[in-house]
Amino acid sequence: MSLCVLLMRVAVHIPMANSLKEKRRVIQGVKERVRRKFNVSVAEVDFLSVWQRSELALTMVGNEPVVVQQTMAKIEEMLREMGDFFISDCRYEWL
């Protein structure tokens, strides 16, 4: 059996955040929704002290690359439709 790991890095802009507390509320909600629906790993990895910016890293491990890629595409689509923030960049990397 071969394993495949896909990393998705998502840069987001949160225009309504006027404090780190507001930003963290938005990011925490996003992380919880993604984990609950897709059972993937997700973490905030950059811009931790910036009010209106963040970068999330999401990873998924599987044994069928097509399934992993389709799932990550669904996650990206869900993130784009959330409305709490705007995606400024989204990159995929097979590990």
C-alpha positions as CSV (number, residue, x, y, z in Angstrom):
1,M,0.0,0.0,0.0
2,S,1.3,3.5,-0.9
3,L,0.5,6.5,1.1
4,C,0.0,10.0,-0.3
5,V,0.0,13.2,1.7
6,L,-1.4,16.5,0.3
7,L,-0.7,19.8,1.9
8,M,-2.9,22.8,1.1
9,R,-1.7,26.3,2.2
10,V,-4.5,28.9,2.2
11,A,-3.7,32.6,2.7
12,V,-6.8,34.5,3.9
13,H,-7.8,38.1,4.5
14,I,-10.3,38.8,7.3
15,P,-11.4,42.5,6.6
16,M,-13.9,42.6,9.5
17,A,-11.3,41.6,12.2
18,N,-10.5,44.7,14.3
19,S,-8.5,42.8,16.9
20,L,-6.6,39.5,17.3
21,K,-9.5,38.3,19.4
22,E,-11.9,38.7,16.5
23,K,-9.5,37.1,14.1
24,R,-8.9,34.1,16.3
25,R,-12.7,33.6,16.7
26,V,-13.1,33.5,12.9
27,I,-10.0,31.2,12.4
28,Q,-11.1,28.8,15.3
29,G,-14.6,28.5,13.7
30,V,-13.1,27.7,10.3
31,K,-10.8,25.1,11.8
32,E,-13.6,23.4,13.7
33,R,-16.0,23.3,10.7
34,V,-13.3,21.9,8.4
35,R,-12.2,19.2,10.9
36,R,-15.8,18.2,11.7
37,K,-16.9,17.9,8.0
38,F,-13.7,16.4,6.5
39,N,-11.6,14.9,9.3
40,V,-8.3,16.6,8.1
41,S,-5.5,18.3,10.0
42,V,-5.7,22.1,10.0
43,A,-3.6,24.7,11.7
44,E,-2.9,28.4,11.5
45,V,0.8,28.6,10.5
46,D,1.6,32.3,9.6
47,F,0.6,35.9,10.4
48,L,-0.3,34.9,14.0
49,S,0.0,38.4,15.4
50,V,-1.6,40.2,12.4
51,W,-5.3,41.2,12.8
52,Q,-6.6,40.7,9.3
53,R,-4.3,38.1,7.7
54,S,-3.8,34.4,8.3
55,E,-2.4,31.4,6.6
56,L,-3.8,28.0,7.2
57,A,-2.2,24.7,6.5
58,L,-4.4,21.7,5.9
59,T,-3.1,18.1,5.4
60,M,-4.7,14.9,4.4
61,V,-3.3,11.4,4.2
62,G,-4.7,8.6,2.1
63,N,-3.9,5.7,-0.1
64,E,-5.7,7.0,-3.2
65,P,-4.4,10.3,-4.6
66,V,-7.6,11.0,-6.6
67,V,-9.7,10.8,-3.4
68,V,-7.3,13.0,-1.5
69,Q,-7.2,15.6,-4.2
70,Q,-11.0,15.6,-4.6
71,T,-11.5,16.0,-0.9
72,M,-9.1,18.9,-0.7
73,A,-10.8,20.6,-3.7
74,K,-14.1,20.3,-1.8
75,I,-12.5,21.9,1.3
76,E,-11.2,24.8,-0.8
77,E,-14.6,25.3,-2.3
78,M,-16.2,25.3,1.2
79,L,-13.7,27.8,2.4
80,R,-14.4,30.1,-0.6
81,E,-18.1,30.0,0.2
82,M,-17.9,30.7,3.9
83,G,-18.0,34.5,3.7
84,D,-16.1,35.2,6.9
85,F,-12.9,36.0,4.9
86,F,-11.4,36.1,1.4
87,I,-8.8,33.6,0.1
88,S,-5.9,35.5,-1.4
89,D,-3.8,32.5,-2.3
90,C,-4.3,28.7,-2.3
91,R,-1.4,26.3,-3.0
92,Y,-1.2,22.5,-3.1
93,E,1.9,20.4,-2.5
94,W,2.3,16.6,-2.5
95,L,4.6,15.4,0.2
